[in-house]
């Protein structure tokens, strides 16, 4: 009986802890021909929110997403891929975003935690 109860509890825990595949696709802009501009990633939500607040002074569409890695991604909006590429290069060249900022389809974003 203990094994059955333990097995059931373990299965229930694993189901609850597993990322929902549907929610991971919710922020997937790649399928619409668009990309997010990700400017930073943080281990702690508070750090990501602080970073997002700084970016939101200049970029109205700044958001924070929890990713499947457990880190929090700070993005400054999405745009059609061609436009996003040009914007990324321009913002890097102007020093408005870090040089290591990049485009992403958002396929690993689970939920939005700041907007």
N, C-alpha and C positions, 0 to 999 in steps of 0.2 A: 504494500500500500504506500509506503514512504517513497519508493522509487517512482510510482505512478504520479503521486502528488508532486514530487520534485521535478519530474519530467514535464508535467503540465505547466508548472510555474516557470520553468526554464524556457519552454516554448513561448509562453505568453510574454515573458520579458524580452525575448529575442524579437518577437513581432512588434512590440512597442518601441524597441530601440532602433529597429531597422528604418533607414530613410524611406520615405514613401516615393516610389518611382514617379507617380503622377506629379507630386509637388516638385520634384527635381526638374521636371519638364516645364513647369509653369512659367519660369523666367527664361526659357530657352528662346532667345530672339533669333538665333541662327536660322531656324526653320522659316523665318520671315525675311531672310536676306539682310538682317541687321546684326550689329555687334555692339556690346557694351564696351566702354573704355574703362578698364580697371586701373586705378591709380595706386592702390595699396592693399595689403592684406595683413590682418592682425589676429593674434592668438586670442585676444580678449575683446569682448563686445564693447566695453567701455572705451578702449583705445580706438576702436573702429569708429564709434560714434563721435569721439572728439575729432578725429581726422575728418570725418564727413562734415561736421559743423564748419570746420575751416574751409573745406572745398565749397560748401554750399553758399558761402558769401559771394563766390564768383560764378558757380555753376548751379543753376536752379534745380536741375534734375539729379542731384547727388543722392545716392542711396547706399545702404549697406545690406549685404546678403550673407546669410550663413551658407557656407559651401559644404559639400560632402566630405571635405578634409577636416572639418571642424573649425576652420579659420573663418574670419569675417572679411569679406571683400568689400572695398569701397570703390564705387563706380560713379562716374560723372555723366551718366546718361547713355542712351543708345541712339544709333543712327544707321541708315542703310550702309552696308559694308564699304562702298566706295567713298562715301562722305566721311564715315568714321575713320578710315585710313588717312585721309587728308587732314582731318581735324586732329588726329593723334600726332602726326608729324609737326603740324603747325604749333600745337600746344607744347610739345617737347622743345621745339626750337625757341619758343618764346620764354621757356623756363617756367611755364605755368603748371606743368605736371612733371613728375619724375621721369628721368630718362628710361627707367625700366617699366614704365606703364605700358600696357598692351591691350589689344582687342581680344574679346572673348565672346563666345556665343551664349554664355550663361547656362550651359547644359549641366553644370555642377552646382548651381545655386538651388538651395532647398527652400528658403523662405526669406522674405524681406524683413529686416529688423529695424530699419531706420529709413525715413523718406522725408 
